[in-house]
Amino acid sequence: MNKLYEQCQSYIDCLRFERRSSEHTVDSYKRVLEKALKALNSECPDIESWSQVGLEQMRIINREFNFNEKAERLKNRSVAHDLYVLSSFFKFLISQGLLNENPFKLIKAPKADKVLPRVLTASEVKALLDVEAFDDKQIRDTAISELLFSSGLRVSELTGLTLSDYDENSCEVRVMGKGGKERIIPVGSKARERLTEYLKIRDNFGPKSNALFLNRFGKAISSRSVENNLKAQSERAGLDTNVYPHKLRHSFATALLQGGADLRSVQEMLGHANLAATQVYTHLDFEHLKQVYIKSHPRSHLHPEKKTEN
């Protein structure tokens, strides 16, 4: 194995074991690095270390990042994401003394298209969370969906919760977020009701773990199971929109802002490292206000009159 592969593997190990990134993030970064390696092996077989990567190699990688396996051109957002991952990898190599400067500066990344998060309407949230539970599994799943919306958790944060992380007395949940950063988030009354119902029947799953939410084997439920169960719950609720855990997180943030919460508080509850990541929700809230304006203002559909010259 040459240094190209060894250095990539060192970075993946760092993400998984030191930074404790989610499996989704690790898989995403691994995919990008494998794509870059494939491009170098195909067109620059003499390159054995990332310290040898210069302008020519970066152009080759950049060209490869613009297309998928079917040779279809990717959107700017996807290309920008992959280049960002590669730049993060280079920064890691610099921190390890394996690279002197970041080759990313040799090329220009495309401007990512701004995509606003998709959220559920208030009526869709109500329909989803008011679904009646008829068995232990559904009681668990309704508690999960309530907590996701109540506290805006990432699905990886939810599946990582233990029994001691939820405090019934203070109505709070302790969350271990990205980079091992801990935060405390309030739990709403409806979510507390659902959690109380679930905790009464939790032993029916035959606990083999202290995880808060268990699967049928008594171990911590997986992110994939949460996603699949949430989809099934949305179908039972009669929703024709795609519902997934992160959409509930987006809906949580938007509901807070529409309710008058300040941006800094929302940032803290979401566990965002910087305010810029949270500001996207202000644009989303503006879209909501614009739609309200269009529907309610009597002159919203009128265009400005053209000025005529005298």
C-alpha positions in Angstrom: 0.0 0.0 0.0 1.5 3.3 -1.1 1.4 6.6 0.9 -1.6 7.8 -1.0 -3.8 5.1 0.5 -2.0 5.1 3.9 -2.6 8.8 4.4 -6.3 8.6 3.4 -6.8 5.7 5.8 -5.1 7.8 8.6 -7.6 10.6 8.0 -10.6 8.2 8.0 -9.4 6.7 11.3 -9.0 10.2 12.7 -12.6 11.0 11.7 -14.0 7.8 13.2 -12.0 7.4 16.4 -10.7 10.8 17.4 -13.3 13.2 16.1 -16.1 10.6 16.5 -17.8 11.7 13.3 -21.0 10.0 12.4 -20.9 6.9 10.1 -22.7 8.9 7.5 -19.9 11.5 7.5 -17.2 8.9 7.5 -18.7 7.1 4.6 -19.2 10.4 2.7 -15.5 11.4 3.2 -14.3 8.0 2.3 -16.3 8.0 -0.9 -14.7 11.4 -1.9 -11.2 10.2 -1.1 -11.7 7.0 -3.1 -12.8 9.1 -6.1 -9.7 11.2 -5.9 -7.5 8.1 -5.6 -9.2 6.6 -8.6 -8.5 9.7 -10.7 -4.8 9.8 -9.7 -4.3 6.1 -10.3 -5.9 6.3 -13.7 -4.1 9.4 -15.0 -1.1 9.9 -12.7 0.2 6.4 -11.8 3.6 7.7 -10.8 2.1 9.8 -8.0 2.8 7.9 -4.7 2.2 10.6 -2.1 -0.1 13.5 -1.6 3.0 15.8 -1.2 3.5 15.2 -5.0 0.1 16.6 -5.9 0.3 19.9 -7.8 -1.8 22.0 -10.3 -2.0 19.3 -12.9 -3.2 16.6 -10.5 -5.7 19.0 -8.9 -7.1 19.8 -12.3 -7.5 16.1 -13.0 -9.2 15.5 -9.6 -11.4 18.5 -10.1 -12.5 17.3 -13.5 -13.3 13.9 -12.1 -15.4 15.5 -9.3 -17.6 17.2 -11.9 -19.2 13.9 -13.1 -20.8 10.8 -11.5 -20.1 7.2 -12.5 -22.6 7.5 -15.4 -20.6 10.5 -16.8 -23.5 12.8 -15.9 -22.5 16.3 -14.8 -23.1 16.9 -11.1 -24.5 20.0 -9.6 -22.2 22.7 -8.2 -23.3 21.9 -4.7 -22.1 18.3 -5.0 -18.8 19.3 -6.6 -18.2 22.0 -3.9 -18.9 19.4 -1.2 -16.3 16.9 -2.6 -13.7 19.6 -3.0 -14.3 20.8 0.6 -13.8 17.3 1.8 -10.5 17.0 -0.1 -9.4 20.4 1.3 -10.2 19.2 4.9 -8.1 16.1 4.2 -5.2 18.3 3.0 -5.5 20.4 6.2 -5.2 17.2 8.2 -2.0 16.2 6.3 -0.6 19.7 7.0 -1.4 19.3 10.7 0.5 16.0 10.7 3.5 17.5 9.0 3.0 15.4 5.8 2.2 18.4 3.6 3.6 21.9 3.4 0.7 23.7 1.9 -2.9 23.1 0.7 -3.1 22.1 -3.0 -6.8 23.2 -2.9 -5.7 26.8 -3.4 -4.5 25.9 -6.9 -8.0 25.6 -8.2 -11.3 27.5 -7.9 -14.2 25.7 -6.3 -17.6 26.3 -7.9 -20.1 28.4 -6.0 -22.5 26.1 -4.3 -26.2 26.5 -5.1 -28.1 27.6 -2.1 -30.6 25.0 -1.2 -33.1 25.8 1.6 -33.9 23.0 4.0 -37.2 21.3 3.5 -39.6 21.5 6.5 -43.0 20.1 7.5 -45.9 22.4 7.8 -47.6 22.8 11.2 -50.5 20.5 10.1 -48.1 17.9 8.8 -46.2 17.9 12.1 -49.4 17.5 14.0 -50.6 14.6 11.8 -47.3 12.8 12.2 -47.0 13.2 15.9 -50.6 12.5 16.8 -50.5 9.1 15.2 -51.9 6.5 17.7 -49.5 3.7 18.8 -50.9 0.2 19.1 -47.9 -1.8 20.1 -44.5 -1.5 21.9 -42.6 -0.8 18.6 -45.0 2.0 17.7 -44.9 3.5 21.2 -41.1 3.6 20.9 -41.2 5.2 17.4 -43.7 7.9 18.4 -41.5 8.8 21.4 -38.5 9.0 19.0 -40.3 11.3 16.5 -41.6 13.5 19.3 -38.1 13.9 20.7 -36.6 14.6 17.3 -39.0 17.5 16.8 -39.1 18.6 20.4 -35.3 19.0 20.7 -34.0 19.2 17.2 -31.6 16.3 17.5 -29.5 14.8 14.8 -30.5 11.1 14.3 -26.9 10.0 15.3 -27.3 12.0 18.5 -30.6 10.4 19.3 -29.4 6.8 18.7 -26.4 7.6 21.0 -28.6 8.6 24.0 -28.4 6.5 27.1 -30.9 6.3 29.9 -28.9 8.7 32.1 -28.9 11.3 29.3 -32.6 11.9 29.8 -33.6 13.7 33.0 -37.3 13.4 33.7 -37.2 15.8 36.6 -35.5 18.7 34.8 -37.2 17.9 31.5 -33.8 18.0 29.7 -31.7 15.7 27.5 -27.9 15.7 27.4 -26.6 15.3 23.9 -23.2 14.4 22.6 -22.9 16.3 19.4 -20.3 16.6 16.6 -16.7 16.6 17.8 -17.7 15.3 21.2 -19.3 18.6 22.2 -21.9 18.2 24.9 -25.1 20.3 25.1 -28.3 20.3 27.2 -31.6 20.7 25.4 -35.1 21.2 26.8 -37.7 18.4 26.2 -41.2 19.6 25.4 -44.3 18.4 27.3 -45.7 16.2 24.5 -42.3 14.5 24.1 -42.1 13.9 27.8 -45.5 12.2 27.7 -44.4 9.9 24.9 -41.1 9.2 26.6 -43.0 8.3 29.8 -45.1 5.8 27.8 -42.1 4.3 26.2 -40.1 3.9 29.4 -42.9 1.9 30.9 -42.5 -0.7 28.2 -38.8 -0.4 27.5 -38.1 -3.7 29.4 -40.2 -5.5 26.9 -37.3 -5.1 24.4 -35.1 -7.2 26.6 -32.4 -4.6 27.3 -28.8 -5.6 26.7 -27.7 -2.0 26.6 -28.2 1.2 28.5 -29.2 2.9 25.3 -32.4 5.0 25.7 -34.0 3.6 22.5 -33.7 -0.1 21.9 -34.2 -2.3 18.9 -35.9 -5.7 19.0 -32.6 -7.3 20.1 -32.4 -5.1 23.1 -29.5 -3.1 21.7 -29.2 0.6 20.7 -31.5 1.3 17.7 -29.6 2.3 14.5 -30.0 5.5 12.5 -31.3 3.4 9.5 -34.0 1.9 11.6 -35.1 5.3 12.9 -35.3 6.5 9.3 -37.3 3.5 8.1 -39.7 3.6 11.1 -40.3 7.3 10.7 -41.2 6.7 7.1 -43.7 4.0 8.2 -45.1 6.4 10.8 -45.6 9.1 8.2 -47.5 6.6 6.0 -49.7 5.7 8.8 -50.3 9.5 9.3 -51.4 9.7 5.7 -48.7 12.1 4.7 -47.7 12.2 1.0 -44.4 14.0 1.7 -41.0 12.4 2.4 -40.3 12.5 6.1 -36.9 11.8 7.5 -35.1 12.7 10.8 -33.3 15.7 9.5 -36.5 17.2 8.2 -37.8 17.2 11.8 -34.6 18.9 12.9 -35.1 21.6 10.2 -38.8 21.9 11.2 -37.7 22.3 14.9 -35.4 25.2 14.0 -37.9 26.9 11.8 -40.7 26.6 14.4 -38.4 28.3 17.0 -37.6 31.2 14.7 -41.2 31.7 13.7 -42.1 31.6 17.4 -39.7 34.5 18.1 -36.5 32.7 19.2 -33.2 34.5 18.6 -30.7 33.1 16.2 -28.0 32.5 18.9 -30.3 30.4 21.0 -31.3 28.3 18.0 -27.6 27.9 17.1 -26.9 26.6 20.7 -29.8 24.1 20.7 -28.8 22.8 17.2 -25.2 22.4 18.3 -23.9 24.4 15.3 -20.2 25.4 15.5 -20.8 28.7 13.8 -23.7 31.0 13.3 -23.5 30.8 9.5 -24.9 27.3 9.6 -27.9 28.5 11.5 -28.6 31.5 9.4 -30.0 29.4 6.6 -33.1 29.1 8.7 -33.6 32.9 8.6 -33.9 32.6 4.8 -36.3 29.8 5.2 -38.4 31.9 7.6 -38.4 34.7 5.1 -39.8 32.4 2.4 -42.6 31.5 4.8 -43.3 35.2 5.4 -43.2 35.9 1.7 -45.8 33.2 1.0 -48.0 34.6 3.7 -47.7 38.0 2.1 -48.5 36.7 -1.4 -51.6 34.9 -0.1 -52.9 37.7 2.1 -51.9 41.1 0.6 -54.5 42.3 -2.0 -51.8 43.9 -4.2 -49.1 41.2 -3.9 -49.6 40.0 -7.4 -49.3 43.4 -9.0 -46.1 44.4 -10.8 -44.6 47.8 -10.5 -46.0 50.1 -13.2 -43.6 51.0 -15.9 -42.6 54.6 -16.0 -43.4 56.5 -19.2 -41.4 59.3 -20.5 -43.1 62.6 -20.9 
